[in-house]
Amino acid sequence: MRMQSSNMALSDSVLSKWGMNDPTGAISRPAATMTIGGTAMKTLSLLGIAGGTAGVVWTMAASLPLMAVTFGGVIIGLVLGLVMAFKPNLARYLAFPYAFAQGGFLGGISLLYAGGVGAQGGVGAGIVIWAVLITFGVFGTMLLAYTSRVIRATPGLVKFIVGGLGAIMIVLIGSLVLRMFMDIPTLGELGPLGIGIAAAVCVFAALSFIVDFKIIEDLSAQGAPKHMEWYGAFAILASLIFLYIWVLRLLSLLRGND
């Protein structure tokens, strides 16, 4: 049974375009097909672009319009991500600019959490270092757990992850809408409850990798088009960014800031 991903980029409605849920096998497969190794290499290339761009923004923040780079990056990344989610064949062209835009966002938001321009070498930079280490540590742990079959993407686990992330997204979007019309507390103002919410988001973001790994493995085995490697790489990068932002926020809450 093929699993439904909690990552919109790997959703059933998108993957069905390629006949991945065709029980008869009547839909013809392309000559050049997706592989796990190819997806891994493309993921590394996108990580290099995003990380390199974030590093440039971090080091050159004093000479950049930091807020414009940060919010411009997240908006451009959101638009490109939505386009790729609905048009996976465009991932081969849009994945690079997506990684570049998200790198600008990551560099800017990281610096803001660290304390702003001038904090690159200060104490505040420690929160960013720890967030990076934790994010990749979690990713590596989930990858090891999946490849060793310690954790399996069973239907029950998938439903649990999708349901949890769905509830979290409803709460987050609802809170953003409510804040337009009334003054509601931030996570930092909720005390232990806010920390608990941030921790829950981090846990579900980590678990979602298991589902994404499973879908990429299944797509590769079933002969998805070669360009889906870029799509899978984009999906993993999006999940990593989501996890990193929430790890960063959780650490900020634990430090007493938000």
N, C-alpha and C positions, 0 to 999 in steps of 0.2 A: 504494500500500500504506500503510495506517495504522500508525503506529509505536506500539510499547509503551513507556510512560514509565518512567523510573527513579523517578519520584515516585509513591508509593503513592496519593496523592490523584487521580492521573490514570491509574490502572492500567486494564488491559484489562477486568478483571472488573467494574469500576465503570462504565466507558464503554459496555460492551455492553448495559447496561440501557436505553440510549437508542437502540439500534438502529444505532449507528455502524459496526458491522461487518456490517450487513445488506446482502448483495450484491444482493438483488432490489429493494430500495427499497420493500418492501411495508409497512413500518412507517410509519404516518402521522407527519408532522412538525407541530409546534405552529405557531400563527399568529405568535406573538412568538418570535423566535429570537435566539440568541447572536451577538454581533458582537465583533470584535477591539477596536474603539473602546470599546464598553461594558465589556469586560473590563478594559481599561487604566484607565478611569475608576474602576472599582470597586477595582482594585488600589491606585490612588493613595489612595483613601479609607481603605482598610485600613492602608496604610502611615502615613497621617496619624494614625490612632488609635493604632497601635502605637508610633510615634515620639513622639507627644505624651504617652502614658502613661509611656513610658520616661523622658522628660524630667522629668516630675513626680516619679517615683521617684528619679531622680538628684539633683534639687535639694532634695527634702524627705526624704531618707533618714534624717536625724537624728531625725525625728519619726515614722518609720514602723518597724514590725517587719520589718526588711529581709529576714531569712532567710525569714520566713513569706510575704512578698510574692513573693520569688524562687522558692521551691519550690512555693508555692501556684499561682503563675502557670504554671510549667512543667507541673504535674500537671493543672490545669484545661485548659490548652491541649492537652495530649496527649489527654485524654478527649474534648474537643470535636472535635479533629482526627480522631480515630478514628470518631466518630459521623458526621461529614461524609463521611469516606472511604467509609463503607458506606451512607450515606443522603444522596446529593448534593443532593436536593431541599430538605434542611434547611439548606443553606449560606446561603440568603438570610436565615435567622434567626440562625444560629450564628456567621457570619463575624465580625460585630462583637464579640460577647463573646470570641471566640477572639483577635482582634487586641488587645483590651483586656488579656486575661490574659497574652498573650505580651509585650505592652509592659511589664507589671510584671516579668516574668521578665527581659527584656532590660535594663531599668534596673538591676535588682538584680545580675545577673551581671556587667554592665559595671562597676559600681561595685566589686564584689569584685575583679575583675581589675585595676582601677585602684589598689587599695590599701585599700578600705573607706571607711566614713563619714569625711568630712573630706578626702578625696582629690580632690574634684570640681575644685578649681582647682590641684591640684598637678601634679608631673611625671608621676605615674601616669596622669593623664587623657589624656596623649598617645597611649597605646596604644589607647584607645577611639576617639579621633578618627581615627587611622590605620586602625583596623579598619573604621569606617564608610566612610571614603573608598575603601578598597580594595574593600569589598563592592559598593558602588554603581558603582565603576569597572569591576569585573569584570562586573557585571550589564549595564551599558551596552555594554561591549565585546562580550559575547555577543549582545546584542540587535542591535547593528550588524552583527556577523558573520553572524547569521542572516538579517536583512532584506536584506543585500547578497549573500547566498548564497555568501559566502566559506567558510562551514562549512555543510554540508548534513546533515540528519538521515537519513543512509543506514542501511539495515538493519545493515550491518557496524559503523558507529559506535554505533548504539543497543545492539547486543549487547555491545560493548566497555564502554560506560558502565554498563549494567545489571549486567553481570558484575562489574565493578570495585566498584560500590556494594554489590552483594550480598556480595562477599567482605569489604568493609570493615565492613558491618553485622554479619556473623557474628563477625568479630574483636572488634568493640566490645562486642557483647552477651556473647560468650564471656568477655571480660576482666572484665566486670561480675559475671558469675556466679562466676567463679573467685575474685574478690576477696572474695566472701562467705565463702569457705572457706579461703583461704590468702593469704599476703602475696606479692603479685606487684608488680613495679615499675610506676610510672606512666610516662607518656610522657616526663616531665621527667627521670626516672631512667634512661631508655634512651639519653640523649645524642643523637648524630646520628641514630640509628635512629628515635627518637621524633619528631624534627623531620621526618624523611623521611615518616613515617606521617601526620603532621598535614598536611604539604604535599600528599601524595597525596589525602587526603580533600578538601582545598580544590580541587584540580584536578578531581576527579570531580564535586564539587558545582557547580563552574562549568560544566562540560560538560553537566550535566543540564538546564540552562536551554534548551539547543538543542532537546532532545527535548520539553520542556514547551511551548516556543513552537510547535513543529510541531503538536503535538496540539491546542492552542488554535486554531491557524489552521485545522486540518482540521475541528474541531468547528463552528467558525463557518461554514465553507463548506458543511458538510453539514446545517446547520439544527438544531443542538442547542437544547433549550429555553432560554428567556431566563435562567432562574435559574442555568444553568450558568456565566454570567458571574461570579456570586459564587463559584462553585466553582473556576473558573479563577483568580480573584483570590486565593482562599485558598491554592491550590496554589503560586502564585508567591511569596506571602508566606512560606509554610512553607519554600520553597527558599532564599529570602533569609536567613531566620533561621538555617537550618542552615549556610549559607555563612559568615555573620557570626560565629557562635559558633566555628567552626573557624579562621577568620582570626584572631580574637581569641586563640584558644589557640596558634596558630602563632607569633604575635607575642610572646606570653608566653614560649613556649619559647625563642625566639631571644633574648629579653631575659634568659633564665636563670631564669625562674620558671615554675611550673605548679601 
